[in-house]
Amino acid sequence: MEFKLTNLKNLESGEYAEVIAVLGEKAIRRRILDVGILPGVRLEVVKRAPLGDPVQISLRGYDLIIRKTEAEKILVSQRKN
């Protein structure tokens, strides 16, 4: 089994990944962590707006809408079979 490191911005609708790290300046990083996007959390990209922004994700039993600029600061590991 292979793992691919990427950021959340690069995932397509229906793909799953595990959060590895949250990058970025302190205020943005804190806001992302405060909504429950923490290292070790599994999430799914539910859907994207037509131009790719914003992105709807599902994690910990709830859906969350985030901007593409925030999604690119979330480093994830995606399992490749």
N, C-alpha and C positions, 0 to 999 in steps of 0.2 A: 504494500500500500504506500502510496506517495502523497506528500503534502505540498501544497503550493502556497507560498506567502504572497499576499497582495493586500490592497486596501479595499475597504468596503465599497468604494466608488466603482470598482471594476467588476463587481458581481452582477449577474443578471437576475431577473425575476425567477423565483423558484429555487435559487441556489442557497445552500446552507454553508455556514462557516463558524469558526470559533475565534473569539476575540483574543489576540495575542498582546496588544498594547494600544494605548491611546496616546497619540503624539500631539504636538501643538503647543501654543502659548498657554500660560497658566489659566486664564479665564475661560477659554474655549475648552481646554482639557477638563477643567473642573465641572463645567456644565454637562459635558458628555458623560463623565463618570457619575454625576448626580442623578441622571435619568436611568442608571442601571446598566450602562454599557461598560462592563468591567472585564479585565482579563479572565479567561476561562468560560465566559458566557457563550452559549451557542445561540445563533440567530439565523433567521431566514429573511431573504429579500422577498417581500410580498409583491410589490410592484413599483414601477417608476412612472413619473409623469412623462408625457410625450417627448420632451426635450431632455429627459434624464434628471430633472431637478424639480421637486424633491424626490426622496426615496422613502418608501414605506417599508419598515422592517418589523419583524415579530420576534420578541424575546421575552422570556420569563412570564409568559401568559398574557402579554399585552402587545398592542401595535404602537409603533412610534414613527412619526414622520420627521426626517432630518434632511438638512440641505446637503447638496453634493460637496460643498466646501468642508462640511463637518465629516462626511463619509470618507473623504480622502485622508483624514487624520486618524482613522481607525484601522489598524493593522490586523489582518485576519489570516487564519490558516484554513485552507480549503482542502478537503480530502479528495484525492483523485484516484479512481479505481482503474 
